């Protein structure tokens, strides 16, 4: 299953996830469903400006994380 969403988080807003103090990032995918994605999956996208962009989340048949990429 592929799910698409936009995310805009400032550097400061993402710090708790980066530091492990917060766990799940809540996003709304393009069909309106709310997703909770472990913040560790976003760490590689963090810049000094935060995290910005359109993303694709891939889940397996059981709904488990497979991959996350910025489009």
CHARMM internal coordinates of N, CA and C (Angstrom, degrees):
IC EDIT
DIST 1 N 1 CA 1.4427
DIST 1 CA 1 C 1.5266
ANGL 1 N 1 CA 1 C 108.46
DIST 1 C 2 N 1.3096
ANGL 1 CA 1 C 2 N 116.02
DIHE 1 N 1 CA 1 C 2 N 134.96
DIST 2 N 2 CA 1.4674
ANGL 1 C 2 N 2 CA 121.35
DIHE 1 CA 1 C 2 N 2 CA 177.33
DIST 2 CA 2 C 1.5219
ANGL 2 N 2 CA 2 C 109.08
DIHE 1 C 2 N 2 CA 2 C -113.68
DIST 2 C 3 N 1.3205
ANGL 2 CA 2 C 3 N 116.37
DIHE 2 N 2 CA 2 C 3 N 131.75
DIST 3 N 3 CA 1.4590
ANGL 2 C 3 N 3 CA 122.87
DIHE 2 CA 2 C 3 N 3 CA 179.63
DIST 3 CA 3 C 1.5191
ANGL 3 N 3 CA 3 C 108.29
DIHE 2 C 3 N 3 CA 3 C -125.80
DIST 3 C 4 N 1.3264
ANGL 3 CA 3 C 4 N 116.78
DIHE 3 N 3 CA 3 C 4 N 138.34
DIST 4 N 4 CA 1.4574
ANGL 3 C 4 N 4 CA 121.95
DIHE 3 CA 3 C 4 N 4 CA -176.65
DIST 4 CA 4 C 1.5225
ANGL 4 N 4 CA 4 C 110.30
DIHE 3 C 4 N 4 CA 4 C -118.34
DIST 4 C 5 N 1.3242
ANGL 4 CA 4 C 5 N 115.02
DIHE 4 N 4 CA 4 C 5 N 141.40
DIST 5 N 5 CA 1.4621
ANGL 4 C 5 N 5 CA 119.72
DIHE 4 CA 4 C 5 N 5 CA 178.86
DIST 5 CA 5 C 1.5248
ANGL 5 N 5 CA 5 C 109.83
DIHE 4 C 5 N 5 CA 5 C -157.51
DIST 5 C 6 N 1.3381
ANGL 5 CA 5 C 6 N 114.50
DIHE 5 N 5 CA 5 C 6 N 160.60
DIST 6 N 6 CA 1.4648
ANGL 5 C 6 N 6 CA 121.94
DIHE 5 CA 5 C 6 N 6 CA 173.14
DIST 6 CA 6 C 1.5140
ANGL 6 N 6 CA 6 C 107.87
DIHE 5 C 6 N 6 CA 6 C -103.15
DIST 6 C 7 N 1.3305
ANGL 6 CA 6 C 7 N 115.25
DIHE 6 N 6 CA 6 C 7 N 147.27
DIST 7 N 7 CA 1.4595
ANGL 6 C 7 N 7 CA 119.80
DIHE 6 CA 6 C 7 N 7 CA 177.19
DIST 7 CA 7 C 1.5178
ANGL 7 N 7 CA 7 C 109.38
DIHE 6 C 7 N 7 CA 7 C -140.36
DIST 7 C 8 N 1.3152
ANGL 7 CA 7 C 8 N 115.17
DIHE 7 N 7 CA 7 C 8 N 132.72
DIST 8 N 8 CA 1.4550
ANGL 7 C 8 N 8 CA 122.43
DIHE 7 CA 7 C 8 N 8 CA 174.73
DIST 8 CA 8 C 1.5189
ANGL 8 N 8 CA 8 C 107.49
DIHE 7 C 8 N 8 CA 8 C -134.31
DIST 8 C 9 N 1.3271
ANGL 8 CA 8 C 9 N 115.60
DIHE 8 N 8 CA 8 C 9 N 109.24
DIST 9 N 9 CA 1.4605
ANGL 8 C 9 N 9 CA 122.03
DIHE 8 CA 8 C 9 N 9 CA 178.26
DIST 9 CA 9 C 1.5206
ANGL 9 N 9 CA 9 C 108.61
DIHE 8 C 9 N 9 CA 9 C -131.85
DIST 9 C 10 N 1.3010
ANGL 9 CA 9 C 10 N 117.17
DIHE 9 N 9 CA 9 C 10 N 132.94
DIST 10 N 10 CA 1.4613
ANGL 9 C 10 N 10 CA 119.84
DIHE 9 CA 9 C 10 N 10 CA 175.92
DIST 10 CA 10 C 1.5273
ANGL 10 N 10 CA 10 C 109.31
DIHE 9 C 10 N 10 CA 10 C -71.97
DIST 10 C 11 N 1.2980
ANGL 10 CA 10 C 11 N 115.84
DIHE 10 N 10 CA 10 C 11 N 163.57
DIST 11 N 11 CA 1.4643
ANGL 10 C 11 N 11 CA 121.59
DIHE 10 CA 10 C 11 N 11 CA 177.33
DIST 11 CA 11 C 1.5276
ANGL 11 N 11 CA 11 C 110.01
DIHE 10 C 11 N 11 CA 11 C -56.51
DIST 11 C 12 N 1.3363
ANGL 11 CA 11 C 12 N 115.73
DIHE 11 N 11 CA 11 C 12 N -46.67
DIST 12 N 12 CA 1.4698
ANGL 11 C 12 N 12 CA 120.67
DIHE 11 CA 11 C 12 N 12 CA -178.86
DIST 12 CA 12 C 1.5304
ANGL 12 N 12 CA 12 C 112.28
DIHE 11 C 12 N 12 CA 12 C -63.42
DIST 12 C 13 N 1.3430
ANGL 12 CA 12 C 13 N 116.20
DIHE 12 N 12 CA 12 C 13 N -38.88
DIST 13 N 13 CA 1.4653
ANGL 12 C 13 N 13 CA 119.62
DIHE 12 CA 12 C 13 N 13 CA -179.96
DIST 13 CA 13 C 1.5237
ANGL 13 N 13 CA 13 C 112.24
DIHE 12 C 13 N 13 CA 13 C -68.26
DIST 13 C 14 N 1.3432
ANGL 13 CA 13 C 14 N 116.99
DIHE 13 N 13 CA 13 C 14 N -28.03
DIST 14 N 14 CA 1.4567
ANGL 13 C 14 N 14 CA 119.74
DIHE 13 CA 13 C 14 N 14 CA -178.79
DIST 14 CA 14 C 1.5260
ANGL 14 N 14 CA 14 C 113.47
DIHE 13 C 14 N 14 CA 14 C -87.31
DIST 14 C 15 N 1.3240
ANGL 14 CA 14 C 15 N 117.98
DIHE 14 N 14 CA 14 C 15 N -17.43
DIST 15 N 15 CA 1.4702
ANGL 14 C 15 N 15 CA 120.62
DIHE 14 CA 14 C 15 N 15 CA -177.04
DIST 15 CA 15 C 1.5307
ANGL 15 N 15 CA 15 C 114.90
DIHE 14 C 15 N 15 CA 15 C -50.43
DIST 15 C 16 N 1.3350
ANGL 15 CA 15 C 16 N 120.23
DIHE 15 N 15 CA 15 C 16 N -44.15
DIST 16 N 16 CA 1.4692
ANGL 15 C 16 N 16 CA 118.72
DIHE 15 CA 15 C 16 N 16 CA 179.47
DIST 16 CA 16 C 1.5361
ANGL 16 N 16 CA 16 C 112.89
DIHE 15 C 16 N 16 CA 16 C -59.01
DIST 16 C 17 N 1.3313
ANGL 16 CA 16 C 17 N 116.93
DIHE 16 N 16 CA 16 C 17 N -32.79
DIST 17 N 17 CA 1.4671
ANGL 16 C 17 N 17 CA 120.69
DIHE 16 CA 16 C 17 N 17 CA 177.85
DIST 17 CA 17 C 1.5223
ANGL 17 N 17 CA 17 C 109.87
DIHE 16 C 17 N 17 CA 17 C -73.10
DIST 17 C 18 N 1.3088
ANGL 17 CA 17 C 18 N 115.84
DIHE 17 N 17 CA 17 C 18 N -42.43
DIST 18 N 18 CA 1.4652
ANGL 17 C 18 N 18 CA 121.02
DIHE 17 CA 17 C 18 N 18 CA -179.17
DIST 18 CA 18 C 1.5320
ANGL 18 N 18 CA 18 C 110.57
DIHE 17 C 18 N 18 CA 18 C -63.25
DIST 18 C 19 N 1.3137
ANGL 18 CA 18 C 19 N 115.63
DIHE 18 N 18 CA 18 C 19 N -38.85
DIST 19 N 19 CA 1.4631
ANGL 18 C 19 N 19 CA 121.06
DIHE 18 CA 18 C 19 N 19 CA -178.32
DIST 19 CA 19 C 1.5263
ANGL 19 N 19 CA 19 C 113.05
DIHE 18 C 19 N 19 CA 19 C -82.57
DIST 19 C 20 N 1.3315
ANGL 19 CA 19 C 20 N 117.35
DIHE 19 N 19 CA 19 C 20 N -4.98
DIST 20 N 20 CA 1.4559
ANGL 19 C 20 N 20 CA 120.80
DIHE 19 CA 19 C 20 N 20 CA 179.36
DIST 20 CA 20 C 1.5185
ANGL 20 N 20 CA 20 C 113.73
DIHE 19 C 20 N 20 CA 20 C 82.93
DIST 20 C 21 N 1.3290
ANGL 20 CA 20 C 21 N 117.62
DIHE 20 N 20 CA 20 C 21 N 9.43
DIST 21 N 21 CA 1.4635
ANGL 20 C 21 N 21 CA 121.09
DIHE 20 CA 20 C 21 N 21 CA 179.76
DIST 21 CA 21 C 1.5265
ANGL 21 N 21 CA 21 C 111.89
DIHE 20 C 21 N 21 CA 21 C -80.54
DIST 21 C 22 N 1.3294
ANGL 21 CA 21 C 22 N 115.92
DIHE 21 N 21 CA 21 C 22 N -25.68
DIST 22 N 22 CA 1.4643
ANGL 21 C 22 N 22 CA 121.84
DIHE 21 CA 21 C 22 N 22 CA 176.01
DIST 22 CA 22 C 1.5203
ANGL 22 N 22 CA 22 C 106.95
DIHE 21 C 22 N 22 CA 22 C -121.97
DIST 22 C 23 N 1.3223
ANGL 22 CA 22 C 23 N 116.14
DIHE 22 N 22 CA 22 C 23 N 155.80
DIST 23 N 23 CA 1.4570
ANGL 22 C 23 N 23 CA 119.19
DIHE 22 CA 22 C 23 N 23 CA -171.50
DIST 23 CA 23 C 1.5292
ANGL 23 N 23 CA 23 C 113.21
DIHE 22 C 23 N 23 CA 23 C -109.74
DIST 23 C 24 N 1.3007
ANGL 23 CA 23 C 24 N 118.06
DIHE 23 N 23 CA 23 C 24 N -62.98
DIST 24 N 24 CA 1.4589
ANGL 23 C 24 N 24 CA 122.00
DIHE 23 CA 23 C 24 N 24 CA -171.14
DIST 24 CA 24 C 1.5354
ANGL 24 N 24 CA 24 C 112.14
DIHE 23 C 24 N 24 CA 24 C -104.45
DIST 24 C 25 N 1.3305
ANGL 24 CA 24 C 25 N 114.53
DIHE 24 N 24 CA 24 C 25 N 136.08
DIST 25 N 25 CA 1.4609
ANGL 24 C 25 N 25 CA 121.95
DIHE 24 CA 24 C 25 N 25 CA 173.57
DIST 25 CA 25 C 1.5262
ANGL 25 N 25 CA 25 C 106.78
DIHE 24 C 25 N 25 CA 25 C -95.36
DIST 25 C 26 N 1.3157
ANGL 25 CA 25 C 26 N 117.11
DIHE 25 N 25 CA 25 C 26 N 128.68
DIST 26 N 26 CA 1.4600
ANGL 25 C 26 N 26 CA 121.29
DIHE 25 CA 25 C 26 N 26 CA 179.48
DIST 26 CA 26 C 1.5207
ANGL 26 N 26 CA 26 C 108.97
DIHE 25 C 26 N 26 CA 26 C -95.29
DIST 26 C 27 N 1.3370
ANGL 26 CA 26 C 27 N 116.05
DIHE 26 N 26 CA 26 C 27 N 127.25
DIST 27 N 27 CA 1.4646
ANGL 26 C 27 N 27 CA 121.78
DIHE 26 CA 26 C 27 N 27 CA 177.64
DIST 27 CA 27 C 1.5224
ANGL 27 N 27 CA 27 C 108.60
DIHE 26 C 27 N 27 CA 27 C -133.61
DIST 27 C 28 N 1.3123
ANGL 27 CA 27 C 28 N 115.85
DIHE 27 N 27 CA 27 C 28 N 159.16
DIST 28 N 28 CA 1.4697
ANGL 27 C 28 N 28 CA 121.49
DIHE 27 CA 27 C 28 N 28 CA 174.96
DIST 28 CA 28 C 1.5157
ANGL 28 N 28 CA 28 C 107.09
DIHE 27 C 28 N 28 CA 28 C -112.26
DIST 28 C 29 N 1.3408
ANGL 28 CA 28 C 29 N 115.89
DIHE 28 N 28 CA 28 C 29 N 119.33
DIST 29 N 29 CA 1.4515
ANGL 28 C 29 N 29 CA 119.55
DIHE 28 CA 28 C 29 N 29 CA -177.89
DIST 29 CA 29 C 1.5242
ANGL 29 N 29 CA 29 C 110.07
DIHE 28 C 29 N 29 CA 29 C -79.03
DIST 29 C 30 N 1.3375
ANGL 29 CA 29 C 30 N 116.76
DIHE 29 N 29 CA 29 C 30 N 171.07
DIST 30 N 30 CA 1.4595
ANGL 29 C 30 N 30 CA 121.90
DIHE 29 CA 29 C 30 N 30 CA -170.18
DIST 30 CA 30 C 1.5267
ANGL 30 N 30 CA 30 C 114.34
DIHE 29 C 30 N 30 CA 30 C -60.62
DIST 30 C 31 N 1.3320
ANGL 30 CA 30 C 31 N 118.94
DIHE 30 N 30 CA 30 C 31 N -22.92
DIST 31 N 31 CA 1.4643
ANGL 30 C 31 N 31 CA 122.09
DIHE 30 CA 30 C 31 N 31 CA 178.28
DIST 31 CA 31 C 1.5288
ANGL 31 N 31 CA 31 C 112.17
DIHE 30 C 31 N 31 CA 31 C -91.75
DIST 31 C 32 N 1.3253
ANGL 31 CA 31 C 32 N 117.03
DIHE 31 N 31 CA 31 C 32 N 3.10
DIST 32 N 32 CA 1.4552
ANGL 31 C 32 N 32 CA 121.68
DIHE 31 CA 31 C 32 N 32 CA 175.49
DIST 32 CA 32 C 1.5160
ANGL 32 N 32 CA 32 C 115.78
DIHE 31 C 32 N 32 CA 32 C 96.91
DIST 32 C 33 N 1.3232
ANGL 32 CA 32 C 33 N 117.89
DIHE 32 N 32 CA 32 C 33 N -5.80
DIST 33 N 33 CA 1.4681
ANGL 32 C 33 N 33 CA 120.31
DIHE 32 CA 32 C 33 N 33 CA 179.11
DIST 33 CA 33 C 1.5272
ANGL 33 N 33 CA 33 C 110.13
DIHE 32 C 33 N 33 CA 33 C -74.19
DIST 33 C 34 N 1.3326
ANGL 33 CA 33 C 34 N 115.63
DIHE 33 N 33 CA 33 C 34 N 145.24
DIST 34 N 34 CA 1.4638
ANGL 33 C 34 N 34 CA 121.03
DIHE 33 CA 33 C 34 N 34 CA 176.98
DIST 34 CA 34 C 1.5238
ANGL 34 N 34 CA 34 C 107.89
DIHE 33 C 34 N 34 CA 34 C -92.45
DIST 34 C 35 N 1.3322
ANGL 34 CA 34 C 35 N 115.53
DIHE 34 N 34 CA 34 C 35 N 131.78
DIST 35 N 35 CA 1.4553
ANGL 34 C 35 N 35 CA 122.27
DIHE 34 CA 34 C 35 N 35 CA 179.43
DIST 35 CA 35 C 1.5165
ANGL 35 N 35 CA 35 C 108.95
DIHE 34 C 35 N 35 CA 35 C -118.55
DIST 35 C 36 N 1.3254
ANGL 35 CA 35 C 36 N 116.91
DIHE 35 N 35 CA 35 C 36 N 146.19
DIST 36 N 36 CA 1.4568
ANGL 35 C 36 N 36 CA 122.73
DIHE 35 CA 35 C 36 N 36 CA 173.62
DIST 36 CA 36 C 1.5200
ANGL 36 N 36 CA 36 C 106.67
DIHE 35 C 36 N 36 CA 36 C -117.61
DIST 36 C 37 N 1.3223
ANGL 36 CA 36 C 37 N 116.29
DIHE 36 N 36 CA 36 C 37 N 113.82
DIST 37 N 37 CA 1.4673
ANGL 36 C 37 N 37 CA 122.30
DIHE 36 CA 36 C 37 N 37 CA -174.91
DIST 37 CA 37 C 1.5196
ANGL 37 N 37 CA 37 C 108.50
DIHE 36 C 37 N 37 CA 37 C -116.35
DIST 37 C 38 N 1.3135
ANGL 37 CA 37 C 38 N 115.73
DIHE 37 N 37 CA 37 C 38 N 133.26
DIST 38 N 38 CA 1.4586
ANGL 37 C 38 N 38 CA 119.87
DIHE 37 CA 37 C 38 N 38 CA 179.47
DIST 38 CA 38 C 1.5260
ANGL 38 N 38 CA 38 C 110.02
DIHE 37 C 38 N 38 CA 38 C -57.52
DIST 38 C 39 N 1.3248
ANGL 38 CA 38 C 39 N 116.15
DIHE 38 N 38 CA 38 C 39 N 129.71
DIST 39 N 39 CA 1.4560
ANGL 38 C 39 N 39 CA 122.11
DIHE 38 CA 38 C 39 N 39 CA -176.61
DIST 39 CA 39 C 1.5169
ANGL 39 N 39 CA 39 C 114.27
DIHE 38 C 39 N 39 CA 39 C -58.86
DIST 39 C 40 N 1.3268
ANGL 39 CA 39 C 40 N 117.74
DIHE 39 N 39 CA 39 C 40 N -26.22
DIST 40 N 40 CA 1.4697
ANGL 39 C 40 N 40 CA 119.44
DIHE 39 CA 39 C 40 N 40 CA -178.97
DIST 40 CA 40 C 1.5236
ANGL 40 N 40 CA 40 C 112.13
DIHE 39 C 40 N 40 CA 40 C -61.59
DIST 40 C 41 N 1.3344
ANGL 40 CA 40 C 41 N 117.80
DIHE 40 N 40 CA 40 C 41 N -25.09
DIST 41 N 41 CA 1.4581
ANGL 40 C 41 N 41 CA 120.90
DIHE 40 CA 40 C 41 N 41 CA -179.83
DIST 41 CA 41 C 1.5309
ANGL 41 N 41 CA 41 C 112.39
DIHE 40 C 41 N 41 CA 41 C -71.39
DIST 41 C 42 N 1.3292
ANGL 41 CA 41 C 42 N 116.96
DIHE 41 N 41 CA 41 C 42 N -17.27
DIST 42 N 42 CA 1.4623
ANGL 41 C 42 N 42 CA 121.24
DIHE 41 CA 41 C 42 N 42 CA -178.79
DIST 42 CA 42 C 1.5246
ANGL 42 N 42 CA 42 C 113.19
DIHE 41 C 42 N 42 CA 42 C -95.86
DIST 42 C 43 N 1.3102
ANGL 42 CA 42 C 43 N 118.59
DIHE 42 N 42 CA 42 C 43 N -9.96
DIST 43 N 43 CA 1.4699
ANGL 42 C 43 N 43 CA 121.45
DIHE 42 CA 42 C 43 N 43 CA -173.70
DIST 43 CA 43 C 1.5202
ANGL 43 N 43 CA 43 C 112.93
DIHE 42 C 43 N 43 CA 43 C -54.48
DIST 43 C 44 N 1.3175
ANGL 43 CA 43 C 44 N 117.68
DIHE 43 N 43 CA 43 C 44 N -40.22
DIST 44 N 44 CA 1.4702
ANGL 43 C 44 N 44 CA 119.90
DIHE 43 CA 43 C 44 N 44 CA -177.04
DIST 44 CA 44 C 1.5255
ANGL 44 N 44 CA 44 C 113.13
DIHE 43 C 44 N 44 CA 44 C -69.72
DIST 44 C 45 N 1.3233
ANGL 44 CA 44 C 45 N 117.71
DIHE 44 N 44 CA 44 C 45 N -13.46
DIST 45 N 45 CA 1.4573
ANGL 44 C 45 N 45 CA 121.59
DIHE 44 CA 44 C 45 N 45 CA 179.23
DIST 45 CA 45 C 1.5264
ANGL 45 N 45 CA 45 C 112.90
DIHE 44 C 45 N 45 CA 45 C -95.02
DIST 45 C 46 N 1.3221
ANGL 45 CA 45 C 46 N 117.75
DIHE 45 N 45 CA 45 C 46 N -4.12
DIST 46 N 46 CA 1.4589
ANGL 45 C 46 N 46 CA 122.04
DIHE 45 CA 45 C 46 N 46 CA -176.00
DIST 46 CA 46 C 1.5288
ANGL 46 N 46 CA 46 C 110.93
DIHE 45 C 46 N 46 CA 46 C -74.67
DIST 46 C 47 N 1.3330
ANGL 46 CA 46 C 47 N 115.90
DIHE 46 N 46 CA 46 C 47 N 129.43
DIST 47 N 47 CA 1.4583
ANGL 46 C 47 N 47 CA 122.49
DIHE 46 CA 46 C 47 N 47 CA 173.47
DIST 47 CA 47 C 1.5263
ANGL 47 N 47 CA 47 C 107.29
DIHE 46 C 47 N 47 CA 47 C -123.88
DIST 47 C 48 N 1.3090
ANGL 47 CA 47 C 48 N 116.36
DIHE 47 N 47 CA 47 C 48 N 179.90
DIST 48 N 48 CA 1.4733
ANGL 47 C 48 N 48 CA 119.65
DIHE 47 CA 47 C 48 N 48 CA 177.84
DIST 48 CA 48 C 1.5210
ANGL 48 N 48 CA 48 C 111.68
DIHE 47 C 48 N 48 CA 48 C -63.65
DIST 48 C 49 N 1.3326
ANGL 48 CA 48 C 49 N 117.50
DIHE 48 N 48 CA 48 C 49 N -17.58
DIST 49 N 49 CA 1.4655
ANGL 48 C 49 N 49 CA 122.17
DIHE 48 CA 48 C 49 N 49 CA 177.54
DIST 49 CA 49 C 1.5252
ANGL 49 N 49 CA 49 C 112.65
DIHE 48 C 49 N 49 CA 49 C -94.43
DIST 49 C 50 N 1.3150
ANGL 49 CA 49 C 50 N 117.03
DIHE 49 N 49 CA 49 C 50 N -0.63
DIST 50 N 50 CA 1.4588
ANGL 49 C 50 N 50 CA 120.74
DIHE 49 CA 49 C 50 N 50 CA -179.11
DIST 50 CA 50 C 1.5127
ANGL 50 N 50 CA 50 C 111.13
DIHE 49 C 50 N 50 CA 50 C 102.82
DIST 50 C 51 N 1.3143
ANGL 50 CA 50 C 51 N 115.60
DIHE 50 N 50 CA 50 C 51 N -149.62
DIST 51 N 51 CA 1.4637
ANGL 50 C 51 N 51 CA 122.32
DIHE 50 CA 50 C 51 N 51 CA 178.30
DIST 51 CA 51 C 1.5152
ANGL 51 N 51 CA 51 C 107.59
DIHE 50 C 51 N 51 CA 51 C -123.32
DIST 51 C 52 N 1.3225
ANGL 51 CA 51 C 52 N 115.92
DIHE 51 N 51 CA 51 C 52 N 122.22
DIST 52 N 52 CA 1.4598
ANGL 51 C 52 N 52 CA 121.52
DIHE 51 CA 51 C 52 N 52 CA -177.59
DIST 52 CA 52 C 1.5168
ANGL 52 N 52 CA 52 C 108.90
DIHE 51 C 52 N 52 CA 52 C -139.71
DIST 52 C 53 N 1.3247
ANGL 52 CA 52 C 53 N 116.53
DIHE 52 N 52 CA 52 C 53 N 137.46
DIST 53 N 53 CA 1.4510
ANGL 52 C 53 N 53 CA 118.86
DIHE 52 CA 52 C 53 N 53 CA 173.69
DIST 53 CA 53 C 1.5053
ANGL 53 N 53 CA 53 C 114.66
DIHE 52 C 53 N 53 CA 53 C 146.55
DIST 53 C 54 N 1.3228
ANGL 53 CA 53 C 54 N 112.80
DIHE 53 N 53 CA 53 C 54 N -179.41
DIST 54 N 54 CA 1.4593
ANGL 53 C 54 N 54 CA 123.50
DIHE 53 CA 53 C 54 N 54 CA 175.67
DIST 54 CA 54 C 1.5238
ANGL 54 N 54 CA 54 C 106.56
DIHE 53 C 54 N 54 CA 54 C -98.44
DIST 54 C 55 N 1.3320
ANGL 54 CA 54 C 55 N 117.29
DIHE 54 N 54 CA 54 C 55 N 135.33
DIST 55 N 55 CA 1.4507
ANGL 54 C 55 N 55 CA 121.58
DIHE 54 CA 54 C 55 N 55 CA -175.49
DIST 55 CA 55 C 1.5211
ANGL 55 N 55 CA 55 C 111.23
DIHE 54 C 55 N 55 CA 55 C -127.47
DIST 55 C 56 N 1.3338
ANGL 55 CA 55 C 56 N 113.75
DIHE 55 N 55 CA 55 C 56 N 155.69
DIST 56 N 56 CA 1.4661
ANGL 55 C 56 N 56 CA 121.25
DIHE 55 CA 55 C 56 N 56 CA 173.16
DIST 56 CA 56 C 1.5241
ANGL 56 N 56 CA 56 C 107.69
DIHE 55 C 56 N 56 CA 56 C -122.59
DIST 56 C 57 N 1.3274
ANGL 56 CA 56 C 57 N 115.68
DIHE 56 N 56 CA 56 C 57 N 123.46
DIST 57 N 57 CA 1.4532
ANGL 56 C 57 N 57 CA 123.08
DIHE 56 CA 56 C 57 N 57 CA 176.30
DIST 57 CA 57 C 1.5201
ANGL 57 N 57 CA 57 C 107.94
DIHE 56 C 57 N 57 CA 57 C -105.34
DIST 57 C 58 N 1.3236
ANGL 57 CA 57 C 58 N 116.76
DIHE 57 N 57 CA 57 C 58 N 128.85
DIST 58 N 58 CA 1.4617
ANGL 57 C 58 N 58 CA 121.61
DIHE 57 CA 57 C 58 N 58 CA 177.62
DIST 58 CA 58 C 1.5238
ANGL 58 N 58 CA 58 C 108.30
DIHE 57 C 58 N 58 CA 58 C -111.14
DIST 58 C 59 N 1.3471
ANGL 58 CA 58 C 59 N 115.04
DIHE 58 N 58 CA 58 C 59 N 129.36
DIST 59 N 59 CA 1.4570
ANGL 58 C 59 N 59 CA 122.54
DIHE 58 CA 58 C 59 N 59 CA 178.29
DIST 59 CA 59 C 1.5214
ANGL 59 N 59 CA 59 C 109.18
DIHE 58 C 59 N 59 CA 59 C -119.29
DIST 59 C 60 N 1.3391
ANGL 59 CA 59 C 60 N 116.32
DIHE 59 N 59 CA 59 C 60 N 151.73
DIST 60 N 60 CA 1.4607
ANGL 59 C 60 N 60 CA 119.57
DIHE 59 CA 59 C 60 N 60 CA 176.40
DIST 60 CA 60 C 1.5302
ANGL 60 N 60 CA 60 C 109.76
DIHE 59 C 60 N 60 CA 60 C -81.61
DIST 60 C 61 N 1.3270
ANGL 60 CA 60 C 61 N 116.70
DIHE 60 N 60 CA 60 C 61 N -175.92
DIST 61 N 61 CA 1.4654
ANGL 60 C 61 N 61 CA 121.66
DIHE 60 CA 60 C 61 N 61 CA -177.62
DIST 61 CA 61 C 1.5157
ANGL 61 N 61 CA 61 C 113.54
DIHE 60 C 61 N 61 CA 61 C -62.83
DIST 61 C 62 N 1.3318
ANGL 61 CA 61 C 62 N 117.15
DIHE 61 N 61 CA 61 C 62 N -20.90
DIST 62 N 62 CA 1.4629
ANGL 61 C 62 N 62 CA 121.64
DIHE 61 CA 61 C 62 N 62 CA 179.42
DIST 62 CA 62 C 1.5202
ANGL 62 N 62 CA 62 C 112.21
DIHE 61 C 62 N 62 CA 62 C -95.86
DIST 62 C 63 N 1.3360
ANGL 62 CA 62 C 63 N 117.03
DIHE 62 N 62 CA 62 C 63 N 3.57
DIST 63 N 63 CA 1.4555
ANGL 62 C 63 N 63 CA 120.82
DIHE 62 CA 62 C 63 N 63 CA 179.84
DIST 63 CA 63 C 1.5107
ANGL 63 N 63 CA 63 C 114.22
DIHE 62 C 63 N 63 CA 63 C 83.51
DIST 63 C 64 N 1.3273
ANGL 63 CA 63 C 64 N 116.90
DIHE 63 N 63 CA 63 C 64 N 14.58
DIST 64 N 64 CA 1.4622
ANGL 63 C 64 N 64 CA 121.37
DIHE 63 CA 63 C 64 N 64 CA -179.44
DIST 64 CA 64 C 1.5346
ANGL 64 N 64 CA 64 C 110.32
DIHE 63 C 64 N 64 CA 64 C -90.59
DIST 64 C 65 N 1.3258
ANGL 64 CA 64 C 65 N 115.40
DIHE 64 N 64 CA 64 C 65 N 148.72
DIST 65 N 65 CA 1.4565
ANGL 64 C 65 N 65 CA 122.88
DIHE 64 CA 64 C 65 N 65 CA -179.26
DIST 65 CA 65 C 1.5286
ANGL 65 N 65 CA 65 C 111.64
DIHE 64 C 65 N 65 CA 65 C -58.28
DIST 65 C 66 N 1.3366
ANGL 65 CA 65 C 66 N 115.88
DIHE 65 N 65 CA 65 C 66 N 133.58
DIST 66 N 66 CA 1.4596
ANGL 65 C 66 N 66 CA 122.79
DIHE 65 CA 65 C 66 N 66 CA 173.33
DIST 66 CA 66 C 1.5172
ANGL 66 N 66 CA 66 C 109.37
DIHE 65 C 66 N 66 CA 66 C -115.39
DIST 66 C 67 N 1.3677
ANGL 66 CA 66 C 67 N 116.15
DIHE 66 N 66 CA 66 C 67 N -52.71
DIST 67 N 67 CA 1.4664
ANGL 66 C 67 N 67 CA 119.03
DIHE 66 CA 66 C 67 N 67 CA -179.08
DIST 67 CA 67 C 1.5237
ANGL 67 N 67 CA 67 C 110.52
DIHE 66 C 67 N 67 CA 67 C -160.38
DIST 67 C 68 N 1.3393
ANGL 67 CA 67 C 68 N 113.87
DIHE 67 N 67 CA 67 C 68 N 162.54
DIST 68 N 68 CA 1.4562
ANGL 67 C 68 N 68 CA 122.47
DIHE 67 CA 67 C 68 N 68 CA 176.52
DIST 68 CA 68 C 1.5146
ANGL 68 N 68 CA 68 C 106.75
DIHE 67 C 68 N 68 CA 68 C -140.00
DIST 68 C 69 N 1.3264
ANGL 68 CA 68 C 69 N 116.14
DIHE 68 N 68 CA 68 C 69 N 128.66
DIST 69 N 69 CA 1.4644
ANGL 68 C 69 N 69 CA 119.14
DIHE 68 CA 68 C 69 N 69 CA 177.99
DIST 69 CA 69 C 1.5187
ANGL 69 N 69 CA 69 C 110.47
DIHE 68 C 69 N 69 CA 69 C -138.38
DIST 69 C 70 N 1.3275
ANGL 69 CA 69 C 70 N 114.28
DIHE 69 N 69 CA 69 C 70 N 149.67
DIST 70 N 70 CA 1.4520
ANGL 69 C 70 N 70 CA 120.22
DIHE 69 CA 69 C 70 N 70 CA 174.85
DIST 70 CA 70 C 1.5154
ANGL 70 N 70 CA 70 C 107.24
DIHE 69 C 70 N 70 CA 70 C -89.25
DIST 70 C 71 N 1.3205
ANGL 70 CA 70 C 71 N 116.66
DIHE 70 N 70 CA 70 C 71 N 134.22
DIST 71 N 71 CA 1.4619
ANGL 70 C 71 N 71 CA 121.04
DIHE 70 CA 70 C 71 N 71 CA -178.06
DIST 71 CA 71 C 1.5071
ANGL 71 N 71 CA 71 C 111.99
DIHE 70 C 71 N 71 CA 71 C -92.25
END
COOR INIT
IC SEED 1 N 1 CA 1 C
IC BUILD
